[in-house]
Amino acid sequence: MAAYMIVVDSEVHDREQADRLSMRIAELIEASGGKYLIRGTPSLSLGPGAPPASITVSEFETLDGLNTAFGQDEVIKLRLERREYVESVAFMVEGL
């Protein structure tokens, strides 16, 4: 069953640094079999409040593949560094 990593950035404190780290993470995830489906800024909020700063959705063939990709030492290091510049939440979801 396919698995997805969903990252919602609520606030970005340093866009240049966040983008630099995100691009490096994306390279590692794609090299590990991940495919990015969405990387962008919502243009409209359908509920109360403003939309988040950005949303990223990546797809893997399996949850194990997703866990392996995001469990790489380099990915963990980059995600921890990214937290200095971005407030975000991430979810792993199995689905279609």
C-alpha positions in Angstrom: 0.0 0.0 0.0 1.3 3.5 -0.8 2.5 5.8 1.9 2.7 9.5 2.1 4.7 12.1 4.1 2.7 15.3 4.5 4.6 18.4 5.8 2.7 21.5 6.7 4.8 24.6 7.3 2.8 27.0 9.5 5.5 29.7 9.6 8.8 30.3 7.8 11.3 32.5 9.6 14.1 32.3 7.0 12.8 31.3 3.5 16.3 31.2 1.9 17.6 28.7 4.5 14.4 26.7 4.6 14.5 26.4 0.8 18.1 25.4 0.8 17.6 22.6 3.3 14.3 21.5 1.7 16.0 21.1 -1.7 18.7 18.9 -0.1 16.1 16.8 1.7 14.2 16.5 -1.6 17.3 15.2 -3.4 17.8 12.5 -0.8 14.1 11.5 -0.7 13.9 11.2 -4.5 17.1 9.2 -4.5 15.4 6.8 -2.0 12.4 6.2 -4.2 10.2 9.0 -3.0 8.1 11.1 -5.5 6.9 14.6 -4.7 3.3 15.1 -5.5 2.8 18.6 -4.0 5.3 21.3 -3.1 3.8 24.7 -2.8 1.8 27.4 -1.1 -1.9 27.1 -0.8 -3.7 29.9 -2.6 -7.0 29.6 -0.7 -8.0 28.6 2.8 -11.4 26.8 3.0 -11.7 27.2 6.7 -11.1 29.9 9.3 -7.7 31.4 9.4 -5.0 31.9 6.9 -3.5 29.1 4.8 -0.2 27.6 5.9 3.1 28.9 4.5 3.5 25.8 2.4 2.5 22.1 2.1 4.6 19.2 0.8 3.3 15.7 0.0 5.7 12.9 -1.0 4.7 9.4 -2.0 6.4 6.1 -1.5 5.4 2.6 -2.6 5.3 1.4 1.0 5.4 2.7 4.6 8.7 0.8 5.1 10.2 2.7 2.2 9.0 6.0 3.6 10.4 5.1 7.1 13.7 4.1 5.5 14.0 7.3 3.5 13.2 9.7 6.3 15.2 7.6 8.8 18.5 8.2 7.0 21.0 10.0 9.2 21.5 12.8 6.7 17.8 13.4 6.3 17.3 13.5 10.1 20.2 16.0 10.4 18.8 18.3 7.7 15.2 18.1 9.1 16.5 19.1 12.6 18.5 22.0 11.1 15.4 23.1 9.1 13.5 23.4 12.4 15.6 26.5 13.2 14.0 28.3 10.2 10.5 26.8 9.9 7.6 25.9 12.3 6.0 22.7 10.8 4.2 19.5 11.5 4.7 16.2 9.6 2.5 13.2 9.2 3.0 9.7 7.7 -0.2 8.3 6.2 -0.9 5.0 4.4 -3.5 5.1 1.7 -4.4 4.5 -1.9 
